[in-house]
Amino acid sequence: MKKEESSSYTARAKAIEAAAQRGEWVVGRIKKEYGNAADGGGTLLVSLYDGFPDDPVGGEPLWTVVDSLAVPLYVASFERQGGGRGVIVFDDFETSAETGLLIGKTLYRIPTAADRSERTDDGEGDLSVLVGYELTDQRSGRVGMVREFYDYPGNPLLGVDFEGQEVLVPAGVIEVTSVKKRRLAGDLPEGLFEL
C-alpha cells in the first residue's frame, strides 16, 4: 500500500470509528449465515437500511467495527431479497468460522458527495441510526433496546426488544432524550405490548 493510500485508509477508518460511536452512517446489520452452513460458502443474510448501495460489488467497501477498530469489507457478491434484506458474500470471509465473526455486526458506509446532495431538508433523518439506543416507555416505565429499523413508506417502525419480545414501535411517537447516552423516550400507544 502506498503512503497516500495508507493515510487515506487510516482517515476513513477513523471516520468510521467515530461514526460508529455516534450511531451514524449505518446501512445494515449482519443477521446470520445464509443457506447451508456446511457448504462453507461464506454467504450471510443482512438487514438493509437506508443508504445501502444499490450495487456494492467491486466498489467502495462497507465497514464494520471489531474490537473498536474499523474493518473494511469488500463485497464479492450481493443479491437483494426484497426491500429490507439481502444475501452477501465478502472477500476473504469464506468459511463459517470466518463469517461467524461478522454475525450481529453493524454495517457502515461512508457517505459520498452524491449521498450528501440527495439529502432533503424535510426534517427527517436516517432513523436506522437509532439501532442500539435504549427506549423507555413513559406510560409503563418499561425499558427496551432498539434492535431493528423497518423503513416502511409512510410508517417507519423501530423493532424494540422488551424483555425478549420484539415490539414494533411507530417512529413518530419517540424522541431522542440523549444522543451521548443513546437514550430514547416515548409515550407508546396502549395495547402495543399485547400485539
N, C-alpha and C positions, 0 to 999 in steps of 0.2 A: 504494500500500500504506500502510495506516495505521501509526502508530508502534507500537501494540500488536502488530499482525500482523508488523511488521518485526522487533521484538525476539523474538517467538515463533519466527519463521523462523530468525533467527540462532542462537537457543538450540538448535533442532532440528538445524540444520546442524552446529554444533559438537559436539553429541552424536553425530551420525553419524560425523563425522571421528574422534572419539575411539574409538567402537566399531569402526570400520574398522581402526584401528591395533591394537586388541586382538583383532581377528578375531571380533567379536560381532555379533549381530543380522543375520547373513547368512541370506537367504531364497531366493537363487537366483543363477544366473550366466547371462549372455547368451552363447549359443553361436555363432550365425551368423544370417545373413539367411535368411528362410524364403520358399519359393516362388520365383517368377520375379523375379530382381533387376531385370530390365528394366522391370517394371511400376511401379517407384517407389513401392510401397505402404507401405514402412517397416515391414514385418512381420518380427519376429525370433523365433527359436527360443530358448527359455530352459529351463535345468535348474531344477527346483523343489526346494527343500529344506523341511524342517520350518519352520513359521512363515509360509509363503507364504499370503497371504489367499485365502479361497475365492472371493471376488468383489472383485477390486481396482479394478474400473472405477468411476470417479467418486468414490472415497473418498480417504483419506489417500494421499499419494504414496509410491511406492517411492523409494529413493535409490540413487545410485551416487557414486563418488568419481572425479573427473577432476582431474589435476594437484594432488592433495592437498586439493581443495575438494569439499564435498558438493553434489551436484546433485539436486534433486527431479525425479522422473519421474512425471508424471501419466498414468495408463493410459486410453487411448481405447477399446481393446478387448482381450479376453483369451479364449482358448479352451484348456481343459486337454486335453492329448493323452496320456492315460494318467496314471499316478500320479506320474511323475517329470519330466514336461516339459509345456510348453505353448507356444502362439504368442501373441505380444503385440504391440500397437501402442501407442506412447507419443505423447501430444500433442506437437506441434512437432518430431517426428522423422519426416519424410515421404519423404525421398529416400534412396537408397543412400549418398550421401556423408554425410548426417546420421546414419543408423543405423550406418554404419561406425565412427563414433567410439565406439559403445557395445559393439561386439563384444569379448568377452572380459572385460567388466566384471562385477564382483560387484554383486548387488542387496541392499540393506539395507532393513529396515523397523523403525521404532521400535515396540517392544512396547507394547501397550495394557494398560489395567488388567485387561481380560478375559484377555489372554495371561498376565499375571503370576499371576492366580488359577488358571489351568489347569495351571500347572507342578506337578509332583509332587515328592515327596522320595524318589524311588526310587534316587537316586544317579546316574542317567543324565542327562547334559546334552545339549545340541544339538551333535552331532558334526560338523555342517556347518561349525562354526567352525574346524575343523582344516584346511579347504581353504587351501592356501598354506603349510602347515607343511612342514618338511623331515623325512623319516623315514629313520632309519638302522637297517638290519637288523643286529642284534647277532651273528647267526650268520655272515653272509658279509661284513659290512662295507660292503655296497652302500648307496648313499645315493640317495634319490628325493624327488620333490616331490609332495605330495598335491594332486591336480587336481580330484577329484570326490568327492562323498559319495553313496552309494547306500543309501537308507533302506529296506532290505528287512526286513519284520517278522521278528523273531527272528534275523536275520543281517545286521546293518548292516555295510557294506563301505566301505573307502576305495579310490578309484581312484588309484593312485600311479604316477607316471611315473618308471620306472627306465630311463635311457639310451634314451629314445624309445619304450619299450614300456610300456603300461598293465598294471599288475599289481593284481588285486583282493585287498586285504588285509583279513582279518577284523578289525573294530574292537576286538574283545576281546583281541587279542594285542599291542596297542600301549599305550604310556604316554607322557604328556607329560613331557619332561625339562626344558624351558624355555619358558615362555609368552613371556617377553621376547624370546628369540632365535627363537621359533617352531620349536622342535625336538621331535621325537618319536623314540622308540626302540621296537624290538620284536624279539622272537625269532620271526621268521617261519617258518612250517611248511616242512619240507623239500619240495622239488619245486614250490614256489609259482612259481618263475621259469620252470619248464618248461611250465606250462599254456598 
